[in-house]
Amino acid sequence: MSKRRDRYEEDDGETIVNMNVDGMPWYRPKSETGTDESGRFKVSPRSPEGKAAIRGSLLAIFTVIGIFLGGAVLFILFCEKIWLK
């Protein structure tokens, strides 16, 4: 028979679910993981993570706006040069 392994090799120690629940013996009122009570990360706009999040959001917004404006310009050129000639 094969031996049963108690520890999985692919376990990297990452927490999937926060088990810090009221009433449990191991409950700690303030989490030490950098998240608040609701499980959201605490990020201020002046922190490097906050600046990166704002920069990424603006990049995504400007990309979408650029695609729509480019499509509008191509449609107007199509109308002028081919369709309404």
MOHURA-V491258 format. One record per backbone hydrogen bond with DSSP energy under -1.0 kcal/mol. NH is the residue of the N-H (numbers start at 1). CO is the residue of the C=O. E is the energy in kcal/mol with one decimal. If there is no record, write none. Layout:
# MOHURA-V491258
nh->NH co->CO e->E
nh->NH co->CO e->E
This chain:
# MOHURA-V491258
nh->21 co->19 e->-1.6
nh->24 co->21 e->-1.7
nh->27 co->24 e->-1.6
nh->36 co->40 e->-2.4
nh->39 co->36 e->-1.4
nh->42 co->34 e->-1.8
nh->47 co->44 e->-1.2
nh->51 co->47 e->-2.6
nh->52 co->48 e->-2.1
nh->53 co->49 e->-2.1
nh->54 co->50 e->-2.5
nh->55 co->51 e->-2.6
nh->56 co->52 e->-2.4
nh->57 co->53 e->-2.2
nh->58 co->54 e->-2.6
nh->59 co->55 e->-2.2
nh->60 co->56 e->-2.0
nh->61 co->57 e->-2.4
nh->62 co->58 e->-2.9
nh->63 co->59 e->-1.9
nh->64 co->60 e->-2.1
nh->65 co->61 e->-2.6
nh->66 co->62 e->-2.4
nh->67 co->63 e->-2.1
nh->68 co->64 e->-2.2
nh->69 co->65 e->-2.7
nh->70 co->66 e->-2.6
nh->71 co->67 e->-2.2
nh->72 co->68 e->-2.2
nh->73 co->69 e->-2.6
nh->74 co->70 e->-2.4
nh->75 co->71 e->-2.2
nh->76 co->72 e->-2.3
nh->77 co->73 e->-2.5
nh->78 co->74 e->-2.4
nh->79 co->75 e->-2.5
nh->80 co->76 e->-2.5
nh->81 co->77 e->-2.8
nh->82 co->78 e->-2.1
nh->83 co->78 e->-2.1
nh->84 co->79 e->-2.6
